[in-house]
């Protein structure tokens, strides 16, 4: 199963490979934004959550 999704930031078409899993982070080849795969049937992505710095706490 290979699917195509649109980047939520720049609308570029991104092809998901057959071995992709929900929760994986991919990078848009056009704008470079990190996207999280949120569904496979139908294929869906959303902006990946930003990691918070803990500053040694």
PDB file with one MODEL, atoms N, CA, C and O in Angstrom:
MODEL        1
ATOM      1  N   UNK A   1       0.840  -1.185   0.000  1.00  0.00           N
ATOM      2  CA  UNK A   1       0.000   0.000   0.000  1.00  0.00           C
ATOM      3  C   UNK A   1       0.881   1.243   0.000  1.00  0.00           C
ATOM      4  O   UNK A   1       1.603   1.510   0.960  1.00  0.00           O
ATOM      5  N   UNK A   2       0.810   1.970  -1.056  1.00  0.00           N
ATOM      6  CA  UNK A   2       1.497   3.248  -1.072  1.00  0.00           C
ATOM      7  C   UNK A   2       0.425   4.310  -1.264  1.00  0.00           C
ATOM      8  O   UNK A   2      -0.516   4.132  -2.038  1.00  0.00           O
ATOM      9  N   UNK A   3       0.582   5.406  -0.555  1.00  0.00           N
ATOM     10  CA  UNK A   3      -0.445   6.447  -0.589  1.00  0.00           C
ATOM     11  C   UNK A   3       0.222   7.808  -0.751  1.00  0.00           C
ATOM     12  O   UNK A   3       1.415   7.970  -0.495  1.00  0.00           O
ATOM     13  N   UNK A   4      -0.564   8.767  -1.176  1.00  0.00           N
ATOM     14  CA  UNK A   4      -0.083  10.133  -1.322  1.00  0.00           C
ATOM     15  C   UNK A   4      -0.887  11.041  -0.409  1.00  0.00           C
ATOM     16  O   UNK A   4      -2.110  10.930  -0.319  1.00  0.00           O
ATOM     17  N   UNK A   5      -0.177  11.950   0.276  1.00  0.00           N
ATOM     18  CA  UNK A   5      -0.833  12.929   1.140  1.00  0.00           C
ATOM     19  C   UNK A   5      -0.335  14.315   0.760  1.00  0.00           C
ATOM     20  O   UNK A   5       0.702  14.460   0.113  1.00  0.00           O
ATOM     21  N   UNK A   6      -1.080  15.321   1.166  1.00  0.00           N
ATOM     22  CA  UNK A   6      -0.669  16.705   0.914  1.00  0.00           C
ATOM     23  C   UNK A   6      -0.078  17.279   2.193  1.00  0.00           C
ATOM     24  O   UNK A   6      -0.633  17.101   3.277  1.00  0.00           O
ATOM     25  N   UNK A   7       1.051  17.968   2.062  1.00  0.00           N
ATOM     26  CA  UNK A   7       1.671  18.641   3.203  1.00  0.00           C
ATOM     27  C   UNK A   7       0.701  19.698   3.729  1.00  0.00           C
ATOM     28  O   UNK A   7       0.136  20.465   2.949  1.00  0.00           O
ATOM     29  N   UNK A   8       0.508  19.741   5.041  1.00  0.00           N
ATOM     30  CA  UNK A   8      -0.425  20.709   5.626  1.00  0.00           C
ATOM     31  C   UNK A   8       0.152  22.121   5.639  1.00  0.00           C
ATOM     32  O   UNK A   8      -0.578  23.087   5.859  1.00  0.00           O
ATOM     33  N   UNK A   9       1.440  22.244   5.407  1.00  0.00           N
ATOM     34  CA  UNK A   9       2.085  23.558   5.412  1.00  0.00           C
ATOM     35  C   UNK A   9       2.140  24.178   4.017  1.00  0.00           C
ATOM     36  O   UNK A   9       1.826  25.357   3.853  1.00  0.00           O
ATOM     37  N   UNK A  10       2.543  23.381   2.996  1.00  0.00           N
ATOM     38  CA  UNK A  10       2.743  23.960   1.665  1.00  0.00           C
ATOM     39  C   UNK A  10       1.945  23.271   0.563  1.00  0.00           C
ATOM     40  O   UNK A  10       2.024  23.671  -0.598  1.00  0.00           O
ATOM     41  N   UNK A  11       1.174  22.238   0.915  1.00  0.00           N
ATOM     42  CA  UNK A  11       0.311  21.494  -0.010  1.00  0.00           C
ATOM     43  C   UNK A  11       1.069  20.636  -1.023  1.00  0.00           C
ATOM     44  O   UNK A  11       0.478  20.177  -2.001  1.00  0.00           O
ATOM     45  N   UNK A  12       2.360  20.412  -0.807  1.00  0.00           N
ATOM     46  CA  UNK A  12       3.122  19.536  -1.698  1.00  0.00           C
ATOM     47  C   UNK A  12       2.617  18.103  -1.554  1.00  0.00           C
ATOM     48  O   UNK A  12       2.227  17.686  -0.463  1.00  0.00           O
ATOM     49  N   UNK A  13       2.626  17.360  -2.643  1.00  0.00           N
ATOM     50  CA  UNK A  13       2.223  15.961  -2.613  1.00  0.00           C
ATOM     51  C   UNK A  13       3.395  15.114  -2.116  1.00  0.00           C
ATOM     52  O   UNK A  13       4.504  15.207  -2.643  1.00  0.00           O
ATOM     53  N   UNK A  14       3.141  14.288  -1.097  1.00  0.00           N
ATOM     54  CA  UNK A  14       4.174  13.436  -0.512  1.00  0.00           C
ATOM     55  C   UNK A  14       3.711  11.996  -0.620  1.00  0.00           C
ATOM     56  O   UNK A  14       2.593  11.666  -0.225  1.00  0.00           O
ATOM     57  N   UNK A  15       4.569  11.138  -1.156  1.00  0.00           N
ATOM     58  CA  UNK A  15       4.223   9.722  -1.276  1.00  0.00           C
ATOM     59  C   UNK A  15       4.714   8.990  -0.033  1.00  0.00           C
ATOM     60  O   UNK A  15       5.888   9.073   0.329  1.00  0.00           O
ATOM     61  N   UNK A  16       3.800   8.272   0.615  1.00  0.00           N
ATOM     62  CA  UNK A  16       4.147   7.462   1.779  1.00  0.00           C
ATOM     63  C   UNK A  16       4.536   6.072   1.301  1.00  0.00           C
ATOM     64  O   UNK A  16       3.864   5.500   0.443  1.00  0.00           O
ATOM     65  N   UNK A  17       5.601   5.531   1.842  1.00  0.00           N
ATOM     66  CA  UNK A  17       6.058   4.200   1.449  1.00  0.00           C
ATOM     67  C   UNK A  17       5.207   3.127   2.120  1.00  0.00           C
ATOM     68  O   UNK A  17       4.455   3.413   3.052  1.00  0.00           O
ATOM     69  N   UNK A  18       5.329   1.897   1.640  1.00  0.00           N
ATOM     70  CA  UNK A  18       4.523   0.792   2.150  1.00  0.00           C
ATOM     71  C   UNK A  18       4.833   0.454   3.593  1.00  0.00           C
ATOM     72  O   UNK A  18       3.961  -0.052   4.299  1.00  0.00           O
ATOM     73  N   UNK A  19       6.064   0.719   4.062  1.00  0.00           N
ATOM     74  CA  UNK A  19       6.448   0.339   5.413  1.00  0.00           C
ATOM     75  C   UNK A  19       6.239   1.448   6.448  1.00  0.00           C
ATOM     76  O   UNK A  19       6.698   1.324   7.583  1.00  0.00           O
ATOM     77  N   UNK A  20       5.551   2.529   6.069  1.00  0.00           N
ATOM     78  CA  UNK A  20       5.291   3.635   6.995  1.00  0.00           C
ATOM     79  C   UNK A  20       4.290   3.201   8.056  1.00  0.00           C
ATOM     80  O   UNK A  20       3.393   2.405   7.777  1.00  0.00           O
ATOM     81  N   UNK A  21       4.439   3.721   9.276  1.00  0.00           N
ATOM     82  CA  UNK A  21       3.536   3.393  10.370  1.00  0.00           C
ATOM     83  C   UNK A  21       2.960   4.665  10.975  1.00  0.00           C
ATOM     84  O   UNK A  21       3.563   5.734  10.887  1.00  0.00           O
ATOM     85  N   UNK A  22       1.781   4.538  11.592  1.00  0.00           N
ATOM     86  CA  UNK A  22       1.172   5.663  12.293  1.00  0.00           C
ATOM     87  C   UNK A  22       2.116   6.093  13.411  1.00  0.00           C
ATOM     88  O   UNK A  22       2.665   5.255  14.126  1.00  0.00           O
ATOM     89  N   UNK A  23       2.299   7.395  13.556  1.00  0.00           N
ATOM     90  CA  UNK A  23       3.180   7.937  14.582  1.00  0.00           C
ATOM     91  C   UNK A  23       4.572   8.285  14.072  1.00  0.00           C
ATOM     92  O   UNK A  23       5.328   8.971  14.760  1.00  0.00           O
ATOM     93  N   UNK A  24       4.919   7.822  12.875  1.00  0.00           N
ATOM     94  CA  UNK A  24       6.230   8.140  12.318  1.00  0.00           C
ATOM     95  C   UNK A  24       6.278   9.611  11.910  1.00  0.00           C
ATOM     96  O   UNK A  24       5.271  10.202  11.521  1.00  0.00           O
ATOM     97  N   UNK A  25       7.466  10.179  12.008  1.00  0.00           N
ATOM     98  CA  UNK A  25       7.691  11.561  11.592  1.00  0.00           C
ATOM     99  C   UNK A  25       8.363  11.534  10.222  1.00  0.00           C
ATOM    100  O   UNK A  25       9.367  10.851  10.022  1.00  0.00           O
ATOM    101  N   UNK A  26       7.794  12.286   9.286  1.00  0.00           N
ATOM    102  CA  UNK A  26       8.388  12.425   7.957  1.00  0.00           C
ATOM    103  C   UNK A  26       8.670  13.906   7.725  1.00  0.00           C
ATOM    104  O   UNK A  26       8.120  14.765   8.413  1.00  0.00           O
ATOM    105  N   UNK A  27       9.516  14.192   6.770  1.00  0.00           N
ATOM    106  CA  UNK A  27       9.880  15.571   6.451  1.00  0.00           C
ATOM    107  C   UNK A  27       9.382  15.892   5.049  1.00  0.00           C
ATOM    108  O   UNK A  27       9.620  15.131   4.112  1.00  0.00           O
ATOM    109  N   UNK A  28       8.699  17.005   4.909  1.00  0.00           N
ATOM    110  CA  UNK A  28       8.231  17.440   3.595  1.00  0.00           C
ATOM    111  C   UNK A  28       9.442  17.780   2.729  1.00  0.00           C
ATOM    112  O   UNK A  28      10.277  18.588   3.135  1.00  0.00           O
ATOM    113  N   UNK A  29       9.551  17.177   1.544  1.00  0.00           N
ATOM    114  CA  UNK A  29      10.707  17.454   0.684  1.00  0.00           C
ATOM    115  C   UNK A  29      10.701  18.867   0.103  1.00  0.00           C
ATOM    116  O   UNK A  29      11.744  19.348  -0.340  1.00  0.00           O
ATOM    117  N   UNK A  30       9.549  19.541   0.094  1.00  0.00           N
ATOM    118  CA  UNK A  30       9.482  20.894  -0.471  1.00  0.00           C
ATOM    119  C   UNK A  30       9.786  21.980   0.560  1.00  0.00           C
ATOM    120  O   UNK A  30      10.623  22.848   0.313  1.00  0.00           O
ATOM    121  N   UNK A  31       9.108  21.941   1.725  1.00  0.00           N
ATOM    122  CA  UNK A  31       9.267  23.024   2.695  1.00  0.00           C
ATOM    123  C   UNK A  31      10.070  22.624   3.931  1.00  0.00           C
ATOM    124  O   UNK A  31      10.471  23.494   4.704  1.00  0.00           O
ATOM    125  N   UNK A  32      10.314  21.326   4.136  1.00  0.00           N
ATOM    126  CA  UNK A  32      11.152  20.881   5.244  1.00  0.00           C
ATOM    127  C   UNK A  32      10.468  20.752   6.585  1.00  0.00           C
ATOM    128  O   UNK A  32      11.129  20.470   7.584  1.00  0.00           O
ATOM    129  N   UNK A  33       9.152  20.951   6.638  1.00  0.00           N
ATOM    130  CA  UNK A  33       8.434  20.855   7.905  1.00  0.00           C
ATOM    131  C   UNK A  33       8.315  19.380   8.326  1.00  0.00           C
ATOM    132  O   UNK A  33       8.189  18.493   7.482  1.00  0.00           O
ATOM    133  N   UNK A  34       8.359  19.136   9.645  1.00  0.00           N
ATOM    134  CA  UNK A  34       8.172  17.786  10.173  1.00  0.00           C
ATOM    135  C   UNK A  34       6.684  17.477  10.253  1.00  0.00           C
ATOM    136  O   UNK A  34       5.903  18.269  10.780  1.00  0.00           O
ATOM    137  N   UNK A  35       6.297  16.314   9.723  1.00  0.00           N
ATOM    138  CA  UNK A  35       4.902  15.887   9.726  1.00  0.00           C
ATOM    139  C   UNK A  35       4.788  14.539  10.414  1.00  0.00           C
ATOM    140  O   UNK A  35       5.651  13.676  10.254  1.00  0.00           O
ATOM    141  N   UNK A  36       3.721  14.360  11.180  1.00  0.00           N
ATOM    142  CA  UNK A  36       3.467  13.078  11.835  1.00  0.00           C
ATOM    143  C   UNK A  36       2.378  12.342  11.065  1.00  0.00           C
ATOM    144  O   UNK A  36       1.340  12.920  10.743  1.00  0.00           O
ATOM    145  N   UNK A  37       2.615  11.069  10.773  1.00  0.00           N
ATOM    146  CA  UNK A  37       1.615  10.248  10.105  1.00  0.00           C
ATOM    147  C   UNK A  37       0.541   9.915  11.150  1.00  0.00           C
ATOM    148  O   UNK A  37       0.834   9.296  12.174  1.00  0.00           O
ATOM    149  N   UNK A  38      -0.707  10.332  10.882  1.00  0.00           N
ATOM    150  CA  UNK A  38      -1.790  10.123  11.844  1.00  0.00           C
ATOM    151  C   UNK A  38      -2.807   9.088  11.387  1.00  0.00           C
ATOM    152  O   UNK A  38      -3.688   8.706  12.157  1.00  0.00           O
ATOM    153  N   UNK A  39      -2.699   8.632  10.150  1.00  0.00           N
ATOM    154  CA  UNK A  39      -3.624   7.616   9.658  1.00  0.00           C
ATOM    155  C   UNK A  39      -3.093   6.984   8.389  1.00  0.00           C
ATOM    156  O   UNK A  39      -2.321   7.591   7.648  1.00  0.00           O
ATOM    157  N   UNK A  40      -3.521   5.753   8.151  1.00  0.00           N
ATOM    158  CA  UNK A  40      -3.092   5.053   6.937  1.00  0.00           C
ATOM    159  C   UNK A  40      -4.245   4.778   5.994  1.00  0.00           C
ATOM    160  O   UNK A  40      -4.046   4.758   4.779  1.00  0.00           O
ATOM    161  N   UNK A  41      -5.439   4.565   6.509  1.00  0.00           N
ATOM    162  CA  UNK A  41      -6.610   4.316   5.661  1.00  0.00           C
ATOM    163  C   UNK A  41      -7.758   5.180   6.138  1.00  0.00           C
ATOM    164  O   UNK A  41      -8.516   4.723   6.994  1.00  0.00           O
ATOM    165  N   UNK A  42      -7.936   6.357   5.662  1.00  0.00           N
ATOM    166  CA  UNK A  42      -7.154   6.996   4.601  1.00  0.00           C
ATOM    167  C   UNK A  42      -5.847   7.573   5.154  1.00  0.00           C
ATOM    168  O   UNK A  42      -5.733   7.845   6.349  1.00  0.00           O
ATOM    169  N   UNK A  43      -4.884   7.751   4.281  1.00  0.00           N
ATOM    170  CA  UNK A  43      -3.593   8.323   4.664  1.00  0.00           C
ATOM    171  C   UNK A  43      -3.789   9.766   5.118  1.00  0.00           C
ATOM    172  O   UNK A  43      -4.491  10.543   4.470  1.00  0.00           O
ATOM    173  N   UNK A  44      -3.155  10.116   6.247  1.00  0.00           N
ATOM    174  CA  UNK A  44      -3.299  11.469   6.782  1.00  0.00           C
ATOM    175  C   UNK A  44      -2.038  11.862   7.541  1.00  0.00           C
ATOM    176  O   UNK A  44      -1.385  11.025   8.164  1.00  0.00           O
ATOM    177  N   UNK A  45      -1.710  13.146   7.479  1.00  0.00           N
ATOM    178  CA  UNK A  45      -0.584  13.687   8.235  1.00  0.00           C
ATOM    179  C   UNK A  45      -1.013  14.996   8.874  1.00  0.00           C
ATOM    180  O   UNK A  45      -1.952  15.646   8.415  1.00  0.00           O
ATOM    181  N   UNK A  46      -0.309  15.378   9.949  1.00  0.00           N
ATOM    182  CA  UNK A  46      -0.500  16.690  10.551  1.00  0.00           C
ATOM    183  C   UNK A  46       0.857  17.166  11.041  1.00  0.00           C
ATOM    184  O   UNK A  46       1.813  16.393  11.094  1.00  0.00           O
ATOM    185  N   UNK A  47       0.936  18.444  11.400  1.00  0.00           N
ATOM    186  CA  UNK A  47       2.208  18.974  11.878  1.00  0.00           C
ATOM    187  C   UNK A  47       2.674  18.174  13.083  1.00  0.00           C
ATOM    188  O   UNK A  47       1.889  17.893  13.988  1.00  0.00           O
ATOM    189  N   UNK A  48       3.942  17.809  13.097  1.00  0.00           N
ATOM    190  CA  UNK A  48       4.500  17.047  14.214  1.00  0.00           C
ATOM    191  C   UNK A  48       4.582  17.961  15.430  1.00  0.00           C
ATOM    192  O   UNK A  48       4.875  19.150  15.302  1.00  0.00           O
ATOM    193  N   UNK A  49       4.320  17.400  16.620  1.00  0.00           N
ATOM    194  CA  UNK A  49       4.420  18.233  17.824  1.00  0.00           C
ATOM    195  C   UNK A  49       5.858  18.709  18.033  1.00  0.00           C
ATOM    196  O   UNK A  49       6.815  17.972  17.799  1.00  0.00           O
ATOM    197  N   UNK A  50       5.982  19.938  18.472  1.00  0.00           N
ATOM    198  CA  UNK A  50       7.304  20.499  18.735  1.00  0.00           C
ATOM    199  C   UNK A  50       7.826  19.933  20.046  1.00  0.00           C
ATOM    200  O   UNK A  50       7.096  19.867  21.035  1.00  0.00           O
ATOM    201  N   UNK A  51       9.100  19.522  20.054  1.00  0.00           N
ATOM    202  CA  UNK A  51       9.699  19.027  21.292  1.00  0.00           C
ATOM    203  C   UNK A  51      10.041  20.224  22.176  1.00  0.00           C
ATOM    204  O   UNK A  51      10.609  21.218  21.724  1.00  0.00           O
ATOM    205  N   UNK A  52       9.682  20.096  23.429  1.00  0.00           N
ATOM    206  CA  UNK A  52       9.962  21.154  24.395  1.00  0.00           C
ATOM    207  C   UNK A  52      11.330  20.924  25.027  1.00  0.00           C
ATOM    208  O   UNK A  52      11.695  19.790  25.337  1.00  0.00           O
ATOM    209  N   UNK A  53      12.078  21.998  25.214  1.00  0.00           N
ATOM    210  CA  UNK A  53      13.368  21.942  25.872  1.00  0.00           C
ATOM    211  C   UNK A  53      13.124  21.858  27.368  1.00  0.00           C
ATOM    212  O   UNK A  53      12.311  22.617  27.894  1.00  0.00           O
ATOM    213  N   UNK A  54      13.804  20.956  28.071  1.00  0.00           N
ATOM    214  CA  UNK A  54      13.586  20.864  29.510  1.00  0.00           C
ATOM    215  C   UNK A  54      14.635  21.646  30.294  1.00  0.00           C
ATOM    216  O   UNK A  54      14.520  21.787  31.512  1.00  0.00           O
ATOM    217  N   UNK A  55      15.644  22.150  29.616  1.00  0.00           N
ATOM    218  CA  UNK A  55      16.688  22.994  30.231  1.00  0.00           C
ATOM    219  C   UNK A  55      17.265  22.364  31.491  1.00  0.00           C
ATOM    220  O   UNK A  55      17.580  23.074  32.446  1.00  0.00           O
ATOM    221  N   UNK A  56      17.409  21.038  31.506  1.00  0.00           N
ATOM    222  CA  UNK A  56      18.048  20.364  32.616  1.00  0.00           C
ATOM    223  C   UNK A  56      17.173  20.180  33.835  1.00  0.00           C
ATOM    224  O   UNK A  56      17.669  19.824  34.905  1.00  0.00           O
ATOM    225  N   UNK A  57      15.888  20.415  33.694  1.00  0.00           N
ATOM    226  CA  UNK A  57      14.990  20.283  34.853  1.00  0.00           C
ATOM    227  C   UNK A  57      14.638  18.844  35.100  1.00  0.00           C
ATOM    228  O   UNK A  57      13.893  18.542  36.032  1.00  0.00           O
TER     229      UNK A  57
ENDMDL
END
